[in-house]
Amino acid sequence: MNLRIEEMRNLGPATAKMLADVGVHREGDLRRIGAVDAYHRLKFRFGRQVTIIALYAMEAALRGCDWRSLDPETKEGLRRAAKY
């Protein structure tokens, strides 16, 4: 599927607007660049407004699950990949 960002699980209108501001408009865009790169783009553009939860939410959206269900190892791997 190529959903709009706000139609993806965990990602609402505010996140969709921020992602659009960094060139991520649809699910396909997010899949192409990945959650970590999208997170870096958001951090560069919006700074402290963007928390690690955004990274978890984007990764979980790509997996089709709730961000809170990501296991600790996955979260740690994401933090390492994002250098958080």
C-alpha positions as CSV (number, residue, x, y, z in Angstrom):
1,M,0.0,0.0,0.0
2,N,1.0,3.6,-0.4
3,L,-1.0,5.2,2.4
4,R,-0.8,8.9,3.3
5,I,1.3,9.3,6.4
6,E,-1.6,10.3,8.7
7,E,-3.4,7.0,7.7
8,M,-0.6,4.9,9.0
9,R,-0.7,3.4,12.5
10,N,1.0,5.6,15.2
11,L,1.3,8.6,12.9
12,G,-1.2,11.4,13.1
13,P,-1.7,14.8,11.4
14,A,1.0,16.6,13.3
15,T,3.6,14.0,12.5
16,A,2.4,13.9,8.9
17,K,2.8,17.7,8.6
18,M,6.3,17.5,10.0
19,L,7.3,14.6,7.7
20,A,5.8,16.5,4.7
21,D,8.1,19.4,5.6
22,V,11.1,17.1,5.2
23,G,9.9,15.5,2.0
24,V,8.1,12.4,3.3
25,H,4.5,12.4,2.1
26,R,3.4,8.8,1.8
27,E,4.1,5.4,3.2
28,G,6.3,4.6,0.2
29,D,8.5,7.6,0.9
30,L,8.9,6.5,4.5
31,R,9.7,2.9,3.4
32,R,12.2,4.1,0.9
33,I,14.2,6.2,3.3
34,G,13.5,4.2,6.5
35,A,12.6,5.3,10.0
36,V,16.1,6.3,11.0
37,D,16.7,8.6,8.1
38,A,13.3,10.1,8.5
39,Y,14.1,10.7,12.2
40,H,17.4,12.4,11.3
41,R,15.5,14.7,8.9
42,L,13.0,15.6,11.5
43,K,15.6,16.2,14.2
44,F,17.6,18.5,11.8
45,R,14.5,20.5,10.9
46,F,12.6,20.6,14.2
47,G,15.2,19.9,16.9
48,R,14.0,19.2,20.4
49,Q,10.4,19.0,19.3
50,V,11.2,15.5,18.0
51,T,11.7,12.8,20.6
52,I,12.9,9.2,20.3
53,I,9.2,8.2,20.4
54,A,8.9,9.6,16.9
55,L,11.5,7.1,15.8
56,Y,9.7,4.2,17.5
57,A,6.4,5.3,16.0
58,M,7.7,5.5,12.5
59,E,9.4,2.1,12.7
60,A,6.3,0.5,14.2
61,A,4.1,2.2,11.5
62,L,6.3,0.5,8.9
63,R,5.8,-2.8,10.8
64,G,2.1,-2.3,11.2
65,C,2.2,-2.5,15.0
66,D,1.8,-0.2,18.0
67,W,5.1,1.5,18.9
68,R,4.7,0.3,22.5
69,S,4.9,-3.3,21.3
70,L,8.4,-2.9,19.9
71,D,10.7,-5.1,22.0
72,P,13.6,-3.6,24.0
73,E,16.2,-5.0,21.6
74,T,14.5,-3.3,18.6
75,K,14.3,0.0,20.5
76,E,18.0,-0.3,21.4
77,G,18.9,-1.0,17.8
78,L,17.0,2.0,16.6
79,R,18.7,4.2,19.2
80,R,22.1,2.9,18.2
81,A,21.3,3.4,14.5
82,A,20.0,6.9,15.2
83,K,23.0,7.7,17.5
84,Y,20.6,8.8,20.1
